[in-house]
Amino acid sequence: PANRSRASPPPSPTPRKEKHLSRHRIDSSTRIPSLDLKQQWLVGFLLRRHAMASLPLLRQVLVPALVLLCLSPACAARRVSVAVYYETLCPFCSGFVVNDLARIFRNGLSSNVDLRLVPFGNGRVSPDGSMSCQHGEDECQLNAIEACVISVWPDAVN
């Protein structure tokens, strides 16, 4: 009989490194005590959608969710804290800030939102203190300039 050689199975893929920074994990099981059951469901739904969503879908979901939460009785007396971590040269981040986040100001919701802009996004700081950014050295420099402006003029958003 013919000697058939069996191909060895392909090597198992090496695990991919995460592209984004590790942050406080919030998932659909997270409970926010000040919200009623309908609002809890909405937040859980949005977070589940976010886990499966691409950035453009997130842009379509984040601003309407902020509007609903800000208009709810539970948030009537309080401001919603929002931190936006972005990359200065990322076209998706720029589109989100200019087109979607700007709606907070156009709709008059800025009085209900404590907005914190963090120009760091997908940057990394090495043990030796050097920085690397997803879109190169120019992005690192622009992130630093924007962070400096924000620290000198922190209330520009308000």
Residue pairs with C-beta under 8 A, 6 or more apart in sequence:
19 122
19 134
20 122
21 85
21 120
21 122
21 123
21 124
23 85
26 47
27 47
27 51
28 44
28 45
28 47
28 48
28 51
29 44
30 43
30 44
30 47
31 40
32 39
32 40
32 43
34 74
34 75
34 78
35 43
35 69
35 72
35 74
36 72
36 74
39 68
39 69
39 72
39 74
42 65
42 68
42 69
43 65
43 69
46 61
46 65
49 57
49 61
50 58
50 61
53 61
55 92
55 96
56 92
58 96
59 95
59 96
59 99
59 100
60 100
62 100
63 100
63 101
63 103
63 104
66 80
66 82
66 104
66 109
66 113
67 107
67 109
69 75
69 80
70 80
70 109
70 112
70 113
75 112
79 111
79 112
79 113
79 114
80 112
80 113
80 114
81 113
81 114
81 116
82 113
82 114
82 115
82 116
83 116
83 117
83 118
84 96
84 97
84 101
84 115
84 116
84 117
84 118
85 118
85 120
85 121
86 93
86 96
86 97
86 117
86 118
86 119
86 121
87 93
87 119
87 120
87 121
87 122
87 123
87 133
87 134
87 135
87 139
87 143
88 119
88 121
88 135
88 139
88 142
88 143
88 146
89 133
89 135
89 136
89 138
89 139
89 142
90 121
90 122
90 134
90 135
90 139
93 121
97 117
101 115
103 109
104 110
104 113
104 115
110 157
110 158
115 157
117 146
117 150
117 157
118 147
119 142
119 143
119 146
119 147
119 150
120 143
120 147
121 133
121 134
121 143
122 133
122 134
123 131
123 132
123 133
123 134
123 139
123 140
123 143
124 131
124 132
124 133
125 131
126 132
131 140
131 144
132 140
133 139
133 140
133 143
149 156
150 156
